[in-house]
Every structure is written in C-alpha cells, then in structure tokens.
Amino acid sequence: MTAAHRTLPFGTRIKVRYQGRTATVTITDRGPYIRGRVLDLSKGAATKLGLIPAGVGHVCWDRLN
C-alpha cells in the first residue's frame, strides 16, 4: 500500500490510523496538492482504513523509519 506526501522522502514507511483501523504505507509519490490535505492514500490503503465511502477523513500517522 502506498501514499503521497509533499515532503517525506520516497520509501518512508508510515503507520496511518483511522477510527481504530491501521495500515502501513510507503511514500511513493508527491502530493496531495489540495489545500488542507497532507496524505493521499492508495485505494488499497483507503479501503483497509474504511475511507472509501467518505472519500476523505482526518487520520493520524506515525513515521516508522
């Protein structure tokens, strides 16, 4: 599972939490370029976290490496 972030180095792994669910993702792209958004998750990560119906949500994340 992957994600985009504006400044984290490519290959950085982060643990993302949303409503009691977690997913470990790797930063592989730059973005998102919409004001107020920090992460852009892949469809697989968003599905695992339960974000697909909502489309967007407030998540917490921790850097793993």
N, C-alpha and C positions, 0 to 999 in steps of 0.2 A: 504494500500500500504506500502511496506517495502523497506529497503535498507540495504546495508552492508557498514561498515566503520571500519577502523583499530583500532581507539582509543575511539570513543564516546561510552558512556555506553549504554548497551541494554536498550530499552524503550525510548531513547531520540527521541523526535519528531523534525523534521526539515522541513522547507519550501524550496522547490527546485524550481528555476526559469530557464526557457529556452525559448528564443525567445518569450517573452510575455505570456507564459503559466506558471502556477504554480501547484504544487502538494505538499501535506503534507504527509510525510512518517515517519515511525517509524524504528529506527535502531534495527534489529533483528539478525544480523549476522556479522561476521568478514570478512574483505576483502576490496577491491579487492587486489590481490597480484601481479598486473601488474604495473611495474614502471610508475609513472606519473599519475596514476588514483587514485582518492580519494573516490568516491562513486560507488557502484554497485547497480543500481536500479532494483526493481522487474519489471516484464513485464508490469504489470498494470500501474505502475508509468511512465515507459518509453513510453508507449502508450499514456497516458494522456499528456505528455510533447511533444509528436511528435518526439521522438528519435528513434523509431523502424526502419524507413528506413535507417538512418545514422548508427545506432549501437552505436556510441559514440558521445559525444559533450561536449562543455565547458558550464557548468552550474554554477549558483550562488546559495548559500544556506545560510540560517539563522537558528540558533538554536532557538526553541520555548520554550523549558523547560530545 
